[in-house]
Amino acid sequence: MIDIPFYSALSVGAVSVEADVWLYNGTLHVGHEESALTSLRTFDSLYVQPILDTLRRQNPSSPFVTSPTKNGVYDTDSAQTLYLFVDVKTDGATTFPEVIKALEPLRSAGYLTNVSSSGDVTTGQVTVVGTGNTPLNQVQGVAPRDYFFDGPLPDLGTTGGNITSDVSPIASTDFAAVFGEVRNETLNDTQLATLRSQVATAHGKGILVRYWDQPGWPIGTRNGIWRQLWNESVDLLNVDDLEAAANFWQNLG
């Protein structure tokens, strides 16, 4: 039996999932490393179809439903979009067009957040964000479209200043690369100033903030950093230990 990562994320209430995709022989395979790839672990089987199935069950044809619905994947918050990050591992120029094609089942059902030819954004039940080797030029300047670009958080105030929220609703960066080693349960003054600057710049553009590769050990350091990032208005944390993250928030840290 193959674990379905989308269901694991949904079970703890995560509002985002991330698929590491590799294009081989016309098929998008999923895995953190090439050694994890198999013929059964595909983008379609692990993400597109499970998400589509969940949305169909959330929007049933029923005598109790008097008009068509467009509920999201979450029972307790039907208006919350699911952020589907697609981390392109192989060549972006050739892989990302295959990602766009692979989204067709969700597209044809009308579930994707989209940008009109005039630049208006309509939020759907799933918001697709290309990251990794996703080419910016396959997103920025393209309309209409139903996919977005993971903005470079540290560069939004400099070389990425022309990136807007209709291109990048979220901007991310590697926590360790920005802040270096953290050995305490809080950031020092210099690190905190950097964090506040990045958050302010992104939020000033209407862009959400996401960090990945935060400290995982010791647990006290991990939890302290999670709490500080939350207190400083960081919007999303990319974590591998879903159960630990869910328990942390349930227990209020």
QUIBEL-V476564 format. One record per residue. N is the residue number from 1. RES is the residue in one letter. SS is DSSP state (a for helix, b for strand, c for the rest). D_LAST is the distance of its C-alpha to the last C-alpha in Angstrom with 2 decimals. Layout:
n;res;ss;d_last
N;RES;SS;D_LAST
N;RES;SS;D_LAST
This chain:
n;res;ss;d_last
1;M;c;33.92
2;I;c;32.00
3;D;c;28.25
4;I;c;27.71
5;P;a;24.66
6;F;a;24.72
7;Y;a;24.32
8;S;a;21.38
9;A;a;19.57
10;L;a;20.81
11;S;a;19.63
12;V;c;15.91
13;G;c;16.66
14;A;c;16.71
15;V;c;18.99
16;S;b;20.56
17;V;b;22.30
18;E;b;24.31
19;A;b;27.66
20;D;b;29.35
21;V;b;33.01
22;W;b;36.21
23;L;b;39.64
24;Y;b;42.30
25;N;c;45.62
26;G;c;44.54
27;T;b;41.44
28;L;b;37.79
29;H;b;36.08
30;V;b;32.34
31;G;c;30.68
32;H;c;28.63
33;E;c;31.84
34;E;a;35.48
35;S;a;35.69
36;A;a;33.27
37;L;c;35.59
38;T;c;37.68
39;S;c;40.04
40;L;c;37.77
41;R;c;34.57
42;T;b;35.52
43;F;a;33.83
44;D;a;35.75
45;S;a;34.92
46;L;a;31.20
47;Y;a;30.28
48;V;a;33.15
49;Q;a;34.51
50;P;a;31.28
51;I;a;30.04
52;L;a;33.52
53;D;a;33.70
54;T;a;30.44
55;L;a;31.70
56;R;a;35.05
57;R;a;33.51
58;Q;a;31.47
59;N;c;34.78
60;P;c;37.34
61;S;c;40.97
62;S;c;41.12
63;P;c;43.45
64;F;c;40.43
65;V;c;39.70
66;T;c;42.29
67;S;c;41.62
68;P;c;40.02
69;T;c;36.23
70;K;c;33.99
71;N;c;30.61
72;G;c;27.86
73;V;c;26.17
74;Y;c;23.44
75;D;c;24.62
76;T;c;22.29
77;D;c;22.82
78;S;c;26.28
79;A;c;26.59
80;Q;c;23.70
81;T;c;25.31
82;L;b;24.30
83;Y;b;24.25
84;L;b;26.28
85;F;b;26.29
86;V;b;29.42
87;D;b;29.36
88;V;b;33.08
89;K;c;33.90
90;T;c;37.69
91;D;c;40.01
92;G;a;38.60
93;A;a;41.99
94;T;a;42.96
95;T;a;39.65
96;F;a;38.17
97;P;a;41.27
98;E;a;40.76
99;V;a;37.18
100;I;a;38.62
101;K;a;41.20
102;A;a;38.73
103;L;c;36.90
104;E;a;40.10
105;P;a;39.09
106;L;a;36.15
107;R;a;38.39
108;S;a;41.31
109;A;c;39.16
110;G;c;38.03
111;Y;c;34.30
112;L;b;33.71
113;T;c;32.67
114;N;b;35.86
115;V;b;37.68
116;S;c;41.21
117;S;c;44.23
118;S;c;43.90
119;G;c;40.29
120;D;c;38.64
121;V;b;35.30
122;T;b;34.83
123;T;c;31.37
124;G;c;31.61
125;Q;c;29.48
126;V;b;28.95
127;T;b;28.69
128;V;b;29.93
129;V;b;28.97
130;G;b;30.98
131;T;b;29.50
132;G;b;30.68
133;N;c;34.49
134;T;c;34.77
135;P;c;37.62
136;L;a;37.00
137;N;a;40.67
138;Q;a;40.25
139;V;c;37.83
140;Q;c;38.67
141;G;c;41.98
142;V;c;42.05
143;A;c;42.40
144;P;c;42.18
145;R;b;39.33
146;D;c;36.27
147;Y;c;34.12
148;F;b;32.33
149;F;b;31.54
150;D;c;28.28
151;G;b;28.92
152;P;b;28.74
153;L;a;26.02
154;P;a;27.41
155;D;a;30.91
156;L;c;30.55
157;G;c;32.03
158;T;c;34.81
159;T;c;36.37
160;G;c;34.24
161;G;c;35.06
162;N;c;37.11
163;I;c;34.26
164;T;c;33.50
165;S;c;30.99
166;D;c;33.62
167;V;c;33.72
168;S;c;30.06
169;P;c;27.63
170;I;b;24.91
171;A;b;25.14
172;S;b;23.33
173;T;b;23.44
174;D;b;22.57
175;F;a;19.75
176;A;a;21.41
177;A;a;24.79
178;V;a;23.85
179;F;a;21.74
180;G;c;23.08
181;E;c;21.48
182;V;c;18.26
183;R;c;18.13
184;N;c;15.71
185;E;c;12.09
186;T;c;13.60
187;L;c;16.68
188;N;c;19.96
189;D;a;22.08
190;T;a;24.14
191;Q;a;21.34
192;L;a;19.62
193;A;a;23.06
194;T;a;23.50
195;L;a;20.24
196;R;a;21.23
197;S;a;24.75
198;Q;a;23.90
199;V;a;21.70
200;A;a;24.44
201;T;a;27.20
202;A;a;25.78
203;H;a;24.83
204;G;a;28.26
205;K;c;29.77
206;G;c;27.73
207;I;c;26.02
208;L;b;22.39
209;V;b;20.50
210;R;b;19.18
211;Y;b;18.27
212;W;b;18.79
213;D;c;18.87
214;Q;c;15.75
215;P;c;15.28
216;G;c;14.58
217;W;c;15.13
218;P;c;14.37
219;I;a;10.95
220;G;a;9.75
221;T;a;11.54
222;R;a;10.33
223;N;a;6.57
224;G;a;7.99
225;I;a;10.39
226;W;a;8.47
227;R;a;6.81
228;Q;a;10.42
229;L;a;12.14
230;W;a;10.64
231;N;a;11.61
232;E;c;14.91
233;S;c;15.70
234;V;c;15.72
235;D;c;16.58
236;L;b;16.15
237;L;b;14.63
238;N;b;16.96
239;V;c;15.42
240;D;c;17.39
241;D;c;14.98
242;L;a;14.52
243;E;a;13.35
244;A;a;10.49
245;A;a;9.44
246;A;a;10.13
247;N;a;8.36
248;F;a;4.97
249;W;a;5.91
250;Q;a;7.72
251;N;c;5.44
252;L;c;3.81
253;G;c;0.00
